[in-house]
C-alpha cells in the first residue's frame, strides 16, 4: 500500500515521527475505543492529524497518533473543552524539545492542567456519592414499601 506522509512536526505529534505500523481509522477507533465519527470530529477540530494517507485517501494512524487520541479521550469525561484539549496537546508536544525558561513555563501550564483535572475528578466523586446516596434511598424506599418478602420486589 503506497502512502503519503503528512508533516509531523511538534505541533502535530509529540514524537515528531510517522514511523511504525500504519493503521486505518477503523482499527485506530477500535484500539482507542472511540467511534470513527469522533476521530473525524477531533481531526476537524485540529486535535489529531493522521500521520499519513493512502493513495486512495484513507487516513492512516501510528501509535503516537493513538496516544494523542487517548489523551483526548481521557480529558472528555472531565469536561475539558476542545480548546483546552488542544492547549494541553500543544504543551505536551512542546515539552519534548523545550529547554530553559520555555520548559519551565510549559511545566507550569502542565501543572495547571493537573490541578484542573484533580479538581474535576473530586467534583465527579462528589457527584457519584450523591448519586449512590440517592440510589440507596430509593432501594430503602422500595424495601420499605414492598417488604422484604414480596416476590415482585427487585433486590440487589
N, C-alpha and C positions, 0 to 999 in steps of 0.2 A: 504494500500500500504506500503510495507516494504521499508525502505530506509537505505542507508549507508551514514553516515555523514562524510564529509571531515573535515580535520583540519581547524580551523577557527581562527588562531592566528592573531595578529595585522597586520602581513604582508599581510593578505588576506582581512580582513574585519575590518572596523572601529569599529564596535560594538563588534567584537570578539564572536558573537553569531549566531548560526544557528537556534535559536528558532523562533517560529511563523509559519504561514501557508507557506507551500511549494508549489511552482507553477512550472509547466513545462516551457520549453523555449518558447513555442508559446505564452503562457499567459504573460510571462515576456516581450517578444518582443512587444506584443500589448500594454501592460501597459506603457512601456517606450517610445514606438514609434520608435523602431529600428527593423531592419529585423533580422530574426533568423541567417542568414548568418553573419551579422555584429556582433552579440553577440558571435557567434563561433569564429570569427576572433579576437575579443577582448580577448576571453579566450586563444586562441593560443598565443597572444601577451603578456599574463600574466597580463592583466588589471583586469580581473574578474575570479573568480573561483566559480563554483556553490557550494552552501553550502552542497549539498547532491546529491546522485544519487539513483534512484530507483533500485530495484533488477534487472530490465530489462536494467539498464544502462542509463536511461533518466536523463538529467540534471535537478536538482531541485533548485529553487532560492527562497530567502527570501526577505523581504522588504529591509534590508541593502544591499543586492546584487543589487536590483533595484536602490537604492540611488547611489550606486557606478556607475552603468551604466548611470544614469542621469548626473553625473559629467562629465563622458567621452563624452556623447552626447553634452553637453553644451560647452565643450572645442573644439570639432571638427570644428565648423564653424569659430572659431577664429584662426585656423591654427596651433594649438598645435600638436606637433609630438607625436607618441606613447610613446617615451621615456619621453617626458615632462609630458604626462598624467600619466604615471607610477610613475614619480617622485612626482607629486602633490598628487596622491593617497597615496603614501608612507608617505608623510608629514602629510596628514590628519589622516592616521591610527596611526602614531606615536604620534601625538598631544593628542590622547585620554589618554595616560598614561605617557607622558613625564613630567618631573619636572625640576626646576632649570635652569641651563645653557643649557641643551638639549632642553628644552621647548622654551627658548629664541631664540636659533638657528633655531628651526623649525618655530617659528613665523616670523623670518626674511625671511626664504625661502618662507613662505606663502605670506608675503608682496611683495616679488619679483614677485610671480605669479599674485598677484592682480595688480601690476604695469604693467606687461606684458599684462594682459587681458584688462586693461583700455586703454593701448596704441593701442592694436589691435582693440578694439571697435571704438576708434577715427578714425583709418585708414579706417575701414568699413563705418563709417558715411561719411567720405570724399569721398570714392568711390561711395556711394549711391547718394551723392549730385551731383557728376559728371554725373552719370547715369541718374538721374532725369533731370538735365540740358540738356543732350543730347536728352532725350525723348521729352522734351518741345520744343527744337529746331526743331526736326522732326515734331511735331504737328504744329508748326508755319509754317514750310515749306509746309506741306500738306495743311493747310488752305490757305496759300498764292497762291499755285498752283491750287487748286481746287475751291477756292472761298467758302464763307460760304453758298451759296445757292445751291451748287452742290449736287444733290441727292445721288451720289455714294460715296461721301466723308464720311469716318467713323468719327464719332465725339465722344468725351468723354462723 
